[in-house]
């Protein structure tokens, strides 16, 4: 029973982590554009952050699947 919740817990944690990563990347992008980076580089920045986000997603999935603790159901004796 407890092992059925493990994939759900991992999925929820990945969603939260990717939301944080997206917010950080968006803040960096908007700050760079506000401080004078030209608009012609915006598409390049989008591609760089998309690739970095995909790499972060692969990293998080691999590590959460490998190291996420097993969820054990409470047993009554």
Backbone as CSV, one residue per row, in Angstrom:
resi,resn,N_x,N_y,N_z,CA_x,CA_y,CA_z,C_x,C_y,C_z
1,UNK,0.820,-1.193,0.000,0.000,0.000,0.000,0.865,1.258,0.000
2,UNK,1.922,1.264,0.816,2.780,2.435,0.910,3.579,2.670,-0.357
3,UNK,3.931,1.606,-1.059,4.728,1.778,-2.273,3.896,2.347,-3.421
4,UNK,2.582,2.285,-3.337,1.731,2.855,-4.372,1.725,4.382,-4.302
5,UNK,2.030,4.939,-3.149,2.057,6.392,-2.987,3.397,7.005,-3.381
6,UNK,4.435,6.197,-3.483,5.776,6.693,-3.797,5.826,7.430,-5.140
7,UNK,5.293,6.873,-6.245,5.332,7.623,-7.513,4.560,8.946,-7.454
8,UNK,3.467,8.954,-6.716,2.698,10.184,-6.564,3.502,11.225,-5.782
9,UNK,4.159,10.811,-4.726,4.978,11.730,-3.928,6.134,12.278,-4.757
10,UNK,6.760,11.425,-5.566,7.859,11.868,-6.421,7.347,12.863,-7.458
11,UNK,6.187,12.593,-8.060,5.626,13.493,-9.070,5.294,14.856,-8.474
12,UNK,4.727,14.872,-7.283,4.397,16.138,-6.629,5.675,16.918,-6.320
13,UNK,6.695,16.230,-5.850,7.950,16.920,-5.539,8.621,17.461,-6.797
14,UNK,8.550,16.730,-7.895,9.129,17.209,-9.149,8.373,18.443,-9.644
15,UNK,7.056,18.442,-9.521,6.265,19.608,-9.932,6.654,20.833,-9.116
16,UNK,6.816,20.665,-7.823,7.208,21.788,-6.963,8.607,22.279,-7.315
17,UNK,9.557,21.359,-7.483,10.929,21.744,-7.814,11.012,22.453,-9.161
18,UNK,10.288,21.956,-10.154,10.335,22.594,-11.470,9.645,23.957,-11.448
19,UNK,8.646,24.127,-10.611,8.039,25.449,-10.445,9.022,26.454,-9.867
20,UNK,9.819,26.011,-8.905,10.839,26.881,-8.315,11.918,27.205,-9.345
21,UNK,12.372,26.192,-10.097,13.393,26.408,-11.123,12.869,27.375,-12.191
22,UNK,11.623,27.195,-12.629,11.035,28.089,-13.622,11.005,29.526,-13.099
23,UNK,10.632,29.713,-11.852,10.571,31.055,-11.278,11.956,31.699,-11.221
24,UNK,12.963,30.905,-10.864,14.323,31.438,-10.817,14.810,31.831,-12.206
25,UNK,14.579,30.977,-13.198,15.004,31.281,-14.561,14.287,32.517,-15.098
26,UNK,13.003,32.638,-14.813,12.247,33.799,-15.275,12.769,35.078,-14.624
27,UNK,13.112,35.012,-13.346,13.650,36.179,-12.655,14.988,36.595,-13.258
28,UNK,15.842,35.623,-13.558,17.138,35.944,-14.170,16.942,36.547,-15.557
29,UNK,16.051,35.970,-16.325,15.792,36.478,-17.681,15.254,37.905,-17.646
30,UNK,14.267,38.170,-16.805,13.698,39.506,-16.728,14.702,40.516,-16.186
31,UNK,15.531,40.089,-15.238,16.561,40.987,-14.723,17.581,41.320,-15.802
32,UNK,17.991,40.324,-16.574,18.955,40.567,-17.648,18.376,41.506,-18.690
33,UNK,17.111,41.342,-19.022,16.490,42.231,-20.010,16.294,43.640,-19.449
34,UNK,16.020,43.748,-18.157,15.862,45.066,-17.539,17.182,45.827,-17.456
35,UNK,18.282,45.087,-17.290,19.578,45.739,-17.153,20.278,45.989,-18.479
36,UNK,19.557,45.862,-19.572,20.099,46.310,-20.836,20.456,45.246,-21.846
37,UNK,20.175,44.001,-21.586,20.420,42.982,-22.598,19.427,43.193,-23.732
38,UNK,19.906,43.156,-24.934,19.063,43.502,-26.076,17.979,42.454,-26.315
39,UNK,16.881,42.900,-26.882,15.727,42.041,-27.159,16.050,40.941,-28.175
40,UNK,17.039,41.179,-29.032,17.357,40.166,-30.045,17.930,38.894,-29.425
41,UNK,18.412,38.975,-28.188,18.953,37.797,-27.513,17.897,37.038,-26.717
42,UNK,16.678,37.521,-26.686,15.631,36.905,-25.864,15.336,35.469,-26.296
43,UNK,15.300,35.213,-27.596,15.025,33.856,-28.078,16.155,32.901,-27.682
44,UNK,17.397,33.370,-27.764,18.543,32.558,-27.349,18.480,32.242,-25.858
45,UNK,18.147,33.248,-25.058,18.029,33.037,-23.612,16.924,32.031,-23.314
46,UNK,15.809,32.127,-24.038,14.715,31.167,-23.846,15.186,29.739,-24.124
47,UNK,15.940,29.551,-25.207,16.440,28.213,-25.543,17.438,27.706,-24.503
48,UNK,18.316,28.579,-24.043,19.300,28.173,-23.029,18.590,27.748,-21.750
49,UNK,17.611,28.528,-21.299,16.893,28.176,-20.079,16.020,26.942,-20.263
50,UNK,15.507,26.729,-21.457,14.720,25.519,-21.707,15.619,24.284,-21.630
51,UNK,16.807,24.362,-22.212,17.741,23.238,-22.147,18.191,23.004,-20.713
52,UNK,18.507,24.079,-19.991,18.912,23.931,-18.592,17.767,23.368,-17.741
53,UNK,16.548,23.761,-18.032,15.385,23.233,-17.314,15.190,21.748,-17.571
54,UNK,15.393,21.324,-18.823,15.287,19.890,-19.139,16.374,19.095,-18.436
55,UNK,17.585,19.642,-18.384,18.667,18.968,-17.662,18.361,18.886,-16.165
56,UNK,17.802,19.957,-15.609,17.418,19.938,-14.197,16.320,18.907,-13.951
57,UNK,15.365,18.809,-14.877,14.288,17.827,-14.747,14.842,16.403,-14.749
58,UNK,15.749,16.118,-15.660,16.370,14.785,-15.709,17.137,14.510,-14.423
59,UNK,17.866,15.502,-13.938,18.616,15.344,-12.688,17.680,15.049,-11.516
60,UNK,16.605,15.834,-11.388,15.678,15.636,-10.278,14.979,14.281,-10.360
61,UNK,14.547,13.893,-11.547,13.867,12.600,-11.697,14.812,11.464,-11.333
62,UNK,16.035,11.507,-11.843,16.990,10.433,-11.560,17.293,10.338,-10.070
63,UNK,17.511,11.468,-9.431,17.869,11.422,-8.017,16.681,11.111,-7.121
64,UNK,15.506,11.575,-7.475,14.355,11.248,-6.637,13.978,9.777,-6.765
65,UNK,14.078,9.221,-7.956,13.779,7.796,-8.112,14.806,6.953,-7.370
66,UNK,16.059,7.370,-7.428,17.129,6.593,-6.796,17.117,6.730,-5.279
67,UNK,16.986,7.943,-4.767,17.208,8.188,-3.348,15.954,8.492,-2.539
68,UNK,14.778,8.546,-3.164,13.566,8.847,-2.405,13.274,7.693,-1.457
69,UNK,12.997,7.990,-0.205,12.789,6.886,0.752,11.523,6.083,0.438
70,UNK,11.589,4.836,0.755,10.411,3.969,0.583,9.365,4.394,1.602
71,UNK,8.141,4.498,1.134,7.037,4.838,2.022,6.431,3.552,2.537
72,UNK,6.618,3.307,3.794,6.135,2.057,4.383,4.804,2.313,5.077
73,UNK,3.882,1.423,4.869,2.595,1.502,5.533,2.790,1.103,7.007
74,UNK,2.044,1.744,7.849,2.117,1.395,9.255,1.452,0.037,9.479
75,UNK,2.149,-0.819,10.145,1.584,-2.143,10.426,1.237,-2.207,11.903
76,UNK,0.084,-2.764,12.172,-0.358,-2.936,13.549,-0.076,-4.364,13.984
77,UNK,0.548,-4.508,15.108,0.855,-5.848,15.618,-0.110,-6.226,16.691
